[in-house]
């Protein structure tokens, strides 16, 4: 039985490189950008699942946008940390 929370499982997936783009930007830029979009959607879905209590919240879109804008230059882990910090403000 896995006793890890969904958030801990997400951090494990980040560490394992599950959201890393393996397609070269230099040799296949169009495929790289397409894959990056797919990974971003998958990451967002996993992040929202880990913070399930906020699913359907009226500010969920803004939460994602702010977390992504603040953290994307430092990687997935930073986006997840920003999301968690901002999510605390929306929890009842």
HUKAJO-V800376 format. One record per residue. N is the residue number from 1. RES is the residue in three letters. PHI is phi in radians with two decimals (999 if undefined). NEAR is the number of other C-alpha atoms within 10 Angstrom. D_CENTER is the distance of its C-alpha to the mean C-alpha in whole Angstrom. Layout:
((N;RES;PHI;NEAR;D_CENTER) (N;RES;PHI;NEAR;D_CENTER))
This chain:
((1;UNK;999;3;25) (2;UNK;-1.67;5;21) (3;UNK;-1.65;7;21) (4;UNK;-1.31;10;18) (5;UNK;-1.25;10;16) (6;UNK;-1.06;16;13) (7;UNK;-1.19;17;11) (8;UNK;-1.11;12;13) (9;UNK;-1.11;15;12) (10;UNK;-1.12;20;8) (11;UNK;-1.08;17;10) (12;UNK;-1.09;14;12) (13;UNK;-1.11;15;10) (14;UNK;-1.11;17;9) (15;UNK;-1.07;13;13) (16;UNK;-1.35;10;14) (17;UNK;1.47;12;12) (18;UNK;-1.08;14;11) (19;UNK;-1.91;18;9) (20;UNK;-1.41;15;12) (21;UNK;-1.51;16;14) (22;UNK;-1.57;11;17) (23;UNK;-1.57;16;19) (24;UNK;-1.15;12;21) (25;UNK;-1.18;12;21) (26;UNK;-1.40;8;24) (27;UNK;-1.54;9;26) (28;UNK;-2.58;10;24) (29;UNK;-1.07;12;22) (30;UNK;-1.20;13;22) (31;UNK;-1.13;13;20) (32;UNK;-1.06;17;18) (33;UNK;-1.14;15;17) (34;UNK;-1.11;13;17) (35;UNK;-1.15;17;15) (36;UNK;-1.06;17;12) (37;UNK;-1.11;13;12) (38;UNK;-1.09;14;12) (39;UNK;-1.13;16;9) (40;UNK;-1.10;16;7) (41;UNK;-1.13;12;8) (42;UNK;-1.14;14;7) (43;UNK;-1.15;20;4) (44;UNK;-1.06;18;4) (45;UNK;-1.08;12;7) (46;UNK;-1.15;18;7) (47;UNK;-1.16;20;5) (48;UNK;-1.16;20;8) (49;UNK;-1.17;15;10) (50;UNK;-1.17;19;10) (51;UNK;-1.99;17;11) (52;UNK;-1.00;12;13) (53;UNK;-1.12;13;16) (54;UNK;-1.80;18;14) (55;UNK;-1.05;12;14) (56;UNK;1.45;10;17) (57;UNK;-1.12;13;17) (58;UNK;-1.04;10;19) (59;UNK;-1.88;13;16) (60;UNK;-1.06;14;13) (61;UNK;-1.11;10;13) (62;UNK;-1.15;11;14) (63;UNK;-1.02;20;11) (64;UNK;-1.07;20;8) (65;UNK;-1.05;13;11) (66;UNK;-1.14;14;12) (67;UNK;-1.11;20;9) (68;UNK;-1.14;20;8) (69;UNK;-1.06;11;12) (70;UNK;-1.32;15;12) (71;UNK;-1.96;17;10) (72;UNK;-1.08;14;9) (73;UNK;-1.24;10;13) (74;UNK;-1.88;9;12) (75;UNK;1.89;13;9) (76;UNK;-1.06;21;6) (77;UNK;-1.05;17;8) (78;UNK;-1.18;16;9) (79;UNK;-1.07;24;6) (80;UNK;-1.09;26;6) (81;UNK;-1.16;15;9) (82;UNK;-1.09;20;10) (83;UNK;-1.05;23;8) (84;UNK;-1.10;17;10) (85;UNK;-1.10;13;13) (86;UNK;-1.23;15;13) (87;UNK;-1.06;18;13) (88;UNK;-1.00;11;16) (89;UNK;-1.25;9;18) (90;UNK;-1.68;14;17) (91;UNK;-1.28;10;18) (92;UNK;-1.19;6;22))
